[in-house]
Amino acid sequence: METRFQTSFIPKKPMVPIGGASIPAPKRHNTSLLMTLGVFIFIASLLAAGGAYAWKYILLSAQENYKQQLSDRERQFNIDLIEQLKRANVRIDLAQQIINGHLAMSQVFEIISRLTIGGVRFTSLDVSYDADRSGGIKIDMRGYGNNLASVAFQSDVLNQLEQYGLRRVVRNPMLSNPVLDSNGKVTFGLSATVDPSSLSYVRAVEGAPIEGSASDIQDIPQSNP
């Protein structure tokens, strides 16, 4: 009886190349990770683009809504009436500025009457001032006194105006050129500066005293005591 040997084409041991080096298995993990990351980025890009478009649509819709609301609010008001009121307000403000800057020059006569004693009379008055009135209202007058004593007393009164509450109203009063005429009277000149605020038209209309309260102004003596 012959002995038979069973043969097989399947190797019993792993094949080893010549030289003893093993063949490395192919690496598929890195390729799969890169592909997954690429797909994720692509999907994220699509979502971002869609979100941006949706946000743009929301903003445009909100803008149109605001325009409609503004138009509705404008229709609730009378635009023509508002424009008329604005023009009237400008005219009122301009008139107020003119009134506030207006001077009641008639107040000059009241001031002069307050600082003039009984024995003195004035015959002429000249009023001048700068455009901005920064230098005050300048007055120059000519007058006469019954005698030299009256003119001297008038000069004393002008030098003591703080006693009569007029120092802030009349500044730098000065008598000049006293001359005795043939009738025994003494003619002279008087110059002074008046505070413009004392001539305010608004104060005159409101009936406010020339300076401060009425108690600030005392009566000027009419003759030399």
Rosetta silent file (secondary structure, phi, psi, omega in degrees, C-alpha in Angstrom):
SEQUENCE: METRFQTSFIPKKPMVPIGGASIPAPKRHNTSLLMTLGVFIFIASLLAAGGAYAWKYILLSAQENYKQQLSDRERQFNIDLIEQLKRANVRIDLAQQIINGHLAMSQVFEIISRLTIGGVRFTSLDVSYDADRSGGIKIDMRGYGNNLASVAFQSDVLNQLEQYGLRRVVRNPMLSNPVLDSNGKVTFGLSATVDPSSLSYVRAVEGAPIEGSASDIQDIPQSNP
SCORE:     score description
SCORE:     0.000 S_00000001
   1 L     0.000  129.449 -176.849    0.000    0.000    0.000 S_00000001
   2 L   -83.828  142.201  177.201    1.393    3.297   -1.085 S_00000001
   3 L   -86.587  129.008 -178.734    1.678    6.162    1.351 S_00000001
   4 L  -108.460  139.308  178.215    0.010    9.406    0.070 S_00000001
   5 L  -107.911  128.782  179.160    0.995   12.880    1.069 S_00000001
   6 L   -83.547  123.810  179.508   -1.711   15.626    1.202 S_00000001
   7 L  -109.679  153.294  179.291   -0.515   18.794   -0.395 S_00000001
   8 L  -143.559  143.176  177.803   -2.006   22.339   -0.123 S_00000001
   9 L   -84.839   -4.440  178.158   -1.278   25.626   -1.905 S_00000001
  10 L   -85.441  120.456 -178.197   -2.059   27.601    1.229 S_00000001
  11 L   -69.077  143.204  179.768    1.181   28.363    3.000 S_00000001
  12 L   -79.698  -20.774 -178.331    1.368   27.323    6.611 S_00000001
  13 L  -126.168  154.033  177.968    3.575   30.283    7.546 S_00000001
  14 L   -66.111  146.527 -177.857    3.475   33.861    6.557 S_00000001
  15 L   -74.779  133.899 -179.914    5.530   34.747    3.613 S_00000001
  16 L  -117.184  123.957 -179.897    8.750   36.502    4.496 S_00000001
  17 L   -68.115  167.357 -179.207   10.517   38.464    1.797 S_00000001
  18 L   -67.029  135.651 -178.257   14.093   37.984    1.122 S_00000001
  19 L    99.773  -10.423  174.604   16.221   39.784    3.623 S_00000001
  20 L    83.552    4.295 -179.364   13.796   39.259    6.480 S_00000001
  21 L   -87.028  138.940 -179.190   11.955   42.666    6.220 S_00000001
  22 L   -88.898  149.787  178.364    8.173   42.676    6.679 S_00000001
  23 L   -85.477  120.039 -177.778    5.798   44.523    4.303 S_00000001
  24 L   -69.070  144.745  177.768    3.957   47.314    6.238 S_00000001
  25 L   -74.104  143.884 -179.962    0.186   47.316    6.083 S_00000001
  26 L   -62.512  141.172 -178.586   -1.342   50.307    4.291 S_00000001
  27 L   -96.112  116.028 -178.553   -2.410   53.220    6.616 S_00000001
  28 L  -109.214   -7.360 -175.367   -5.993   54.318    5.990 S_00000001
  29 H   -68.829  -43.497 -177.567   -6.750   56.260    9.218 S_00000001
  30 H   -63.723  -42.227  179.781   -5.155   59.585    8.108 S_00000001
  31 H   -63.510  -42.102  179.365   -6.989   59.603    4.788 S_00000001
  32 H   -64.977  -38.989 -179.351  -10.309   58.929    6.469 S_00000001
  33 H   -66.353  -42.776  179.008   -9.725   61.743    9.036 S_00000001
  34 H   -64.509  -39.297  179.631   -8.882   64.319    6.358 S_00000001
  35 H   -66.446  -42.275  178.603  -11.926   63.394    4.356 S_00000001
  36 H   -62.508  -42.540  179.257  -14.173   63.668    7.403 S_00000001
  37 H   -63.772  -40.715  178.489  -12.691   67.069    8.276 S_00000001
  38 H   -62.852  -41.956  178.922  -13.187   68.286    4.696 S_00000001
  39 H   -64.226  -40.881 -179.974  -16.807   67.200    4.705 S_00000001
  40 H   -63.074  -44.231  179.362  -17.373   68.947    8.052 S_00000001
  41 H   -63.922  -39.256  179.368  -15.835   72.199    6.771 S_00000001
  42 H   -63.381  -45.802  178.758  -17.942   72.037    3.635 S_00000001
  43 H   -63.364  -41.146  178.893  -21.139   71.523    5.611 S_00000001
  44 H   -62.891  -38.116  178.160  -20.168   74.349    8.004 S_00000001
  45 H   -63.859  -42.962  178.036  -19.553   76.652    5.027 S_00000001
  46 H   -61.737  -42.887  179.263  -22.982   75.854    3.629 S_00000001
  47 H   -64.079  -41.113  179.615  -24.585   76.543    7.000 S_00000001
  48 H   -64.653  -42.885  178.369  -22.681   79.843    7.365 S_00000001
  49 H   -62.573  -42.757  178.210  -23.703   80.968    3.892 S_00000001
  50 H   -64.464  -39.994  178.272  -27.294   80.085    4.603 S_00000001
  51 H   -64.985  -40.712  178.695  -27.168   81.903    7.957 S_00000001
  52 H   -63.510  -41.859  178.820  -25.680   85.025    6.371 S_00000001
  53 H   -64.549  -43.151  179.217  -28.373   85.079    3.703 S_00000001
  54 H   -63.521  -41.137  179.451  -31.085   84.577    6.320 S_00000001
  55 H   -65.568  -38.909  176.657  -29.623   87.384    8.510 S_00000001
  56 H   -62.225  -42.046  178.552  -29.476   89.716    5.492 S_00000001
  57 H   -63.717  -39.688  179.194  -33.104   88.957    4.765 S_00000001
  58 H   -63.848  -43.573  179.941  -34.018   89.660    8.420 S_00000001
  59 H   -64.175  -43.920  178.586  -32.187   93.011    8.347 S_00000001
  60 H   -62.792  -39.461  178.675  -33.835   94.077    5.100 S_00000001
  61 H   -65.980  -42.069  178.290  -37.219   93.108    6.461 S_00000001
  62 H   -64.403  -39.448  178.906  -36.594   95.051    9.684 S_00000001
  63 H   -61.981  -45.190  177.605  -35.455   98.096    7.668 S_00000001
  64 H   -63.265  -35.865  178.888  -38.615   98.084    5.612 S_00000001
  65 H   -66.182  -42.410  178.512  -40.638   97.707    8.783 S_00000001
  66 H   -64.696  -39.851  177.627  -38.923  100.712   10.375 S_00000001
  67 H   -61.006  -41.468  179.347  -39.519  102.793    7.235 S_00000001
  68 H   -65.992  -40.350  177.881  -43.184  101.929    7.350 S_00000001
  69 H   -63.743  -41.966  178.598  -43.392  102.811   11.045 S_00000001
  70 H   -63.295  -42.035  177.901  -41.659  106.161   10.416 S_00000001
  71 H   -62.585  -39.709  177.897  -44.030  106.915    7.569 S_00000001
  72 H   -64.825  -39.704  179.343  -46.986  106.094    9.811 S_00000001
  73 H   -66.718  -39.254  179.893  -45.652  108.390   12.558 S_00000001
  74 H   -63.952  -36.703  179.213  -45.120  111.230   10.078 S_00000001
  75 H   -68.762  -20.873  178.203  -48.690  110.960    8.905 S_00000001
  76 H   -73.736  -19.431 -179.718  -49.850  111.369   12.509 S_00000001
  77 L  -110.293  153.540  176.823  -48.346  114.878   12.609 S_00000001
  78 L   -90.391  100.237 -175.818  -49.116  117.926   10.522 S_00000001
  79 H   -62.409  -39.714  179.758  -45.754  118.619    8.860 S_00000001
  80 H   -62.449  -40.501  179.274  -46.899  121.965    7.438 S_00000001
  81 H   -66.069  -38.899  178.822  -47.992  123.123   10.881 S_00000001
  82 H   -62.577  -42.280  178.835  -44.674  122.084   12.377 S_00000001
  83 H   -64.334  -39.970  177.622  -42.779  124.105    9.742 S_00000001
  84 H   -63.193  -42.173  179.330  -44.969  127.144   10.434 S_00000001
  85 H   -65.884  -36.410  178.174  -44.327  126.845   14.167 S_00000001
  86 H   -64.709  -43.655  178.613  -40.578  126.568   13.565 S_00000001
  87 H   -65.652  -38.933  177.703  -40.580  129.768   11.490 S_00000001
  88 H   -65.039  -37.219  179.311  -42.685  131.530   14.099 S_00000001
  89 H   -65.205  -38.199  177.505  -40.281  130.408   16.828 S_00000001
  90 H   -63.327  -43.583  179.472  -37.341  131.877   14.899 S_00000001
  91 H   -65.333  -38.401  178.986  -39.147  135.204   14.575 S_00000001
  92 H   -65.089  -43.392  178.604  -40.048  135.200   18.277 S_00000001
  93 H   -62.325  -41.188  179.372  -36.445  134.503   19.279 S_00000001
  94 H   -64.788  -42.769  177.932  -35.224  137.311   17.023 S_00000001
  95 H   -63.706  -37.470  178.726  -37.780  139.735   18.468 S_00000001
  96 H   -64.512  -40.673  178.041  -36.758  138.696   21.983 S_00000001
  97 H   -63.826  -40.427  179.915  -33.108  139.421   21.219 S_00000001
  98 H   -65.383  -43.203 -179.608  -34.014  142.844   19.831 S_00000001
  99 H   -64.965  -42.942 -179.073  -36.135  143.681   22.869 S_00000001
 100 H   -64.074  -31.715 -179.796  -33.471  142.504   25.305 S_00000001
 101 H   -91.126   -3.288 -177.320  -30.865  144.671   23.559 S_00000001
 102 L   -77.730  140.550  178.822  -33.109  147.717   23.188 S_00000001
 103 E  -106.672  135.887  173.665  -32.342  150.754   25.328 S_00000001
 104 L   -92.145   91.014 -174.460  -34.980  153.067   26.763 S_00000001
 105 L   -64.866  -18.975  176.922  -33.084  156.321   26.311 S_00000001
 106 H   -62.555  -21.773  178.503  -35.834  158.175   28.163 S_00000001
 107 H   -65.125  -22.477  178.051  -34.366  156.632   31.316 S_00000001
 108 H   -59.190  -41.291 -179.082  -31.400  159.005   30.878 S_00000001
 109 H   -65.372  -36.300  177.864  -33.624  161.932   31.841 S_00000001
 110 H   -66.050  -40.835  178.982  -34.778  160.130   34.983 S_00000001
 111 H   -64.029  -44.167  179.434  -31.170  159.449   35.966 S_00000001
 112 H   -62.188  -40.622 -179.803  -30.194  163.069   35.354 S_00000001
 113 H   -64.906  -30.026 -179.505  -33.148  164.271   37.392 S_00000001
 114 H   -72.357  -32.573 -176.024  -32.071  162.031   40.289 S_00000001
 115 H   -99.071    4.260 -178.140  -28.553  163.432   40.459 S_00000001
 116 L   -98.865  130.121  178.908  -29.414  167.142   39.861 S_00000001
 117 L   -81.250  171.302 -174.111  -29.831  169.461   42.831 S_00000001
 118 L   -66.481  -33.092 -175.849  -32.501  172.158   42.989 S_00000001
 119 L   -87.691   12.912 -177.220  -30.266  175.131   42.163 S_00000001
 120 E  -124.416  140.916  175.844  -28.922  173.642   38.922 S_00000001
 121 E  -130.425  147.309  176.547  -30.491  173.447   35.460 S_00000001
 122 E  -113.143  139.107 -175.130  -29.238  171.747   32.290 S_00000001
 123 E  -111.545  -14.859  179.401  -29.808  173.260   28.871 S_00000001
 124 E  -148.693  154.897 -178.872  -28.308  170.711   26.456 S_00000001
 125 E  -145.908  131.215  176.361  -27.660  166.981   26.286 S_00000001
 126 E  -126.221  125.821 -177.006  -25.514  164.917   23.939 S_00000001
 127 E  -117.709  133.624  178.025  -25.638  161.077   24.099 S_00000001
 128 E  -147.209  155.744  177.046  -23.183  158.758   22.345 S_00000001
 129 L  -162.497  158.689  177.666  -22.045  155.140   22.617 S_00000001
 130 L   -74.508  164.755 -178.871  -20.020  152.506   20.804 S_00000001
 131 L   -61.196  -39.906 -179.778  -21.666  149.871   18.627 S_00000001
 132 L   -91.152   -2.331  177.033  -21.080  147.154   21.218 S_00000001
 133 L    59.188   20.276 -178.893  -21.776  149.554   24.125 S_00000001
 134 L   -67.616  -26.917  179.920  -18.769  148.148   25.932 S_00000001
 135 L   -89.811    4.492 -179.377  -17.729  151.642   26.973 S_00000001
 136 L    83.988  178.520  178.749  -21.155  152.507   28.364 S_00000001
 137 E   -94.856  117.196 -176.735  -23.485  155.352   27.363 S_00000001
 138 E   -93.906  131.758  178.015  -21.598  158.655   27.353 S_00000001
 139 E  -121.951  139.638  175.169  -23.478  161.848   28.149 S_00000001
 140 E  -130.510  126.553 -175.689  -22.234  165.432   27.785 S_00000001
 141 E  -131.358  155.616  169.601  -24.345  168.280   29.098 S_00000001
 142 E  -120.416  140.501 -179.724  -24.228  172.017   29.509 S_00000001
 143 E  -156.723 -171.979  178.511  -26.015  173.726   32.358 S_00000001
 144 E  -148.755  157.297  175.843  -25.899  176.495   34.897 S_00000001
 145 E  -117.574  157.239 -178.794  -26.236  177.050   38.609 S_00000001
 146 L   -61.430  -30.952  179.176  -27.834  179.911   40.481 S_00000001
 147 L  -159.979  178.753 -177.797  -24.457  180.750   41.956 S_00000001
 148 H   -65.214  -33.406 -179.821  -20.991  179.332   42.518 S_00000001
 149 H   -65.231  -38.604  179.112  -22.082  177.635   45.748 S_00000001
 150 H   -63.884  -42.078  179.847  -24.785  175.668   43.896 S_00000001
 151 H   -66.822  -38.985  178.330  -22.283  174.430   41.317 S_00000001
 152 H   -64.805  -39.934  178.803  -19.814  173.457   44.042 S_00000001
 153 H   -68.251  -36.965  176.184  -22.501  171.529   45.887 S_00000001
 154 H   -61.094  -39.128  177.456  -23.512  169.789   42.656 S_00000001
 155 H   -64.646  -39.501  177.637  -19.898  168.676   42.263 S_00000001
 156 H   -63.339  -41.109  179.108  -19.904  167.307   45.832 S_00000001
 157 H   -61.993  -42.468 -179.782  -23.090  165.312   45.117 S_00000001
 158 H   -65.103  -29.261  179.084  -21.543  163.794   41.988 S_00000001
 159 L   -82.296   -4.755 -178.041  -18.500  162.711   43.991 S_00000001
 160 L  -128.021   37.851 -176.310  -20.716  160.948   46.554 S_00000001
 161 H   -66.389  -22.910  178.449  -23.138  159.032   44.330 S_00000001
 162 H   -63.110  -25.097  178.231  -22.605  155.799   46.287 S_00000001
 163 H   -71.715  -19.379 -176.285  -24.577  157.423   49.107 S_00000001
 164 H  -112.015   12.468  176.613  -27.562  157.747   46.785 S_00000001
 165 L    71.230   24.780 -176.726  -27.410  154.310   45.162 S_00000001
 166 L  -119.856    7.490 -176.090  -26.236  155.658   41.789 S_00000001
 167 L   -65.142  -38.877  179.357  -22.537  154.768   41.735 S_00000001
 168 L   -79.323  -15.311  179.150  -23.069  151.708   39.510 S_00000001
 169 L   -85.881  -46.815 -178.005  -25.472  153.651   37.302 S_00000001
 170 E  -115.001  124.994 -178.353  -23.357  156.762   36.690 S_00000001
 171 E  -119.340  145.619  174.093  -19.582  156.423   36.399 S_00000001
 172 E    53.677   48.761  176.106  -16.838  159.036   36.219 S_00000001
 173 E   -70.399  142.202 -177.500  -18.989  162.178   36.521 S_00000001
 174 E  -148.249  127.050  172.149  -16.984  165.348   35.967 S_00000001
 175 E   -89.975  143.214 -177.253  -17.826  169.065   36.084 S_00000001
 176 E  -146.561  155.556  172.678  -15.771  171.301   33.798 S_00000001
 177 E    51.854   55.534  174.341  -15.333  174.916   32.664 S_00000001
 178 E   -70.196  130.944 -177.783  -17.342  176.828   35.268 S_00000001
 179 E  -135.453  131.044  177.753  -17.897  180.377   34.014 S_00000001
 180 E   -86.289  120.907 -178.855  -19.650  183.286   35.765 S_00000001
 181 L   -91.657 -177.783 -175.832  -21.909  185.086   33.300 S_00000001
 182 L   -69.599  -17.456  179.532  -23.200  188.643   33.344 S_00000001
 183 L   -91.804    4.197  179.734  -26.394  187.602   35.168 S_00000001
 184 L    85.583    1.472  177.939  -24.454  186.174   38.108 S_00000001
 185 L   -91.459  155.658 -177.474  -25.148  182.557   37.129 S_00000001
 186 E  -111.386  113.781  175.884  -22.391  179.986   36.697 S_00000001
 187 E   -87.914  152.593 -178.101  -22.421  177.917   33.505 S_00000001
 188 E  -159.363  169.247  174.816  -20.537  174.616   33.392 S_00000001
 189 E  -113.263  150.454  178.870  -20.193  171.334   31.534 S_00000001
 190 E  -135.034  126.982  175.152  -20.922  167.853   32.862 S_00000001
 191 E  -125.071  146.002 -179.832  -19.707  164.554   31.381 S_00000001
 192 E  -163.013  170.342  177.056  -20.382  161.047   32.686 S_00000001
 193 E  -122.031  132.138 -178.529  -20.880  157.448   31.631 S_00000001
 194 E  -107.498  136.128  178.035  -24.160  155.594   32.219 S_00000001
 195 L   -66.853  125.026 -177.957  -24.366  151.818   32.627 S_00000001
 196 H   -59.772  -32.637 -179.542  -26.357  150.426   29.632 S_00000001
 197 H   -64.041  -22.963  178.136  -28.156  147.881   31.820 S_00000001
 198 H   -73.630  -16.070 -179.470  -29.719  150.786   33.695 S_00000001
 199 H  -104.881   16.650 -177.149  -31.390  151.845   30.440 S_00000001
 200 E   -59.134  130.483  177.983  -32.828  148.413   29.635 S_00000001
 201 H   -65.425  -37.729  179.749  -36.171  148.651   27.867 S_00000001
 202 H   -62.697  -44.088  178.764  -37.323  145.417   29.531 S_00000001
 203 H   -63.389  -38.871 -179.838  -36.582  146.821   32.987 S_00000001
 204 H   -65.534  -41.944  179.709  -38.417  150.027   32.113 S_00000001
 205 H   -67.126  -39.050 -179.843  -41.511  148.137   30.904 S_00000001
 206 H   -75.313   -8.888  178.772  -41.486  145.890   33.947 S_00000001
 207 L    77.187   20.471  179.620  -41.247  148.950   36.181 S_00000001
 208 L   -71.384  146.938  177.095  -38.007  147.817   37.824 S_00000001
 209 L   -64.943  162.826 -176.235  -36.033  150.523   39.666 S_00000001
 210 L   -58.871  -39.995 -179.414  -32.970  151.958   38.003 S_00000001
 211 L  -143.643  121.136  175.022  -30.610  150.011   40.240 S_00000001
 212 L    59.572 -139.968  178.461  -31.393  147.111   42.536 S_00000001
 213 L   -89.307  164.384 -177.456  -34.310  147.694   44.877 S_00000001
 214 H   -62.706  -26.300 -179.096  -36.004  151.004   45.405 S_00000001
 215 H   -70.506  -16.057  179.805  -34.378  151.306   48.825 S_00000001
 216 H   -71.464  -23.769 -174.303  -30.956  151.533   47.141 S_00000001
 217 L  -103.020  119.249  179.040  -31.781  154.969   45.701 S_00000001
 218 L  -103.378  157.822  179.355  -31.971  157.874   48.102 S_00000001
 219 L   -69.429  138.507  175.833  -33.216  161.344   47.353 S_00000001
 220 L   -79.134  131.879  176.802  -30.602  163.865   46.205 S_00000001
 221 L   -58.011  138.579 -177.569  -30.510  166.980   48.429 S_00000001
 222 L   -85.157  -15.965  178.919  -32.047  169.908   46.575 S_00000001
 223 L  -152.512  166.765 -179.843  -29.797  172.533   48.133 S_00000001
 224 L   -72.062  116.908 -179.196  -26.630  172.855   50.170 S_00000001
 225 L   -65.910    0.000    0.000  -27.503  172.149   53.787 S_00000001
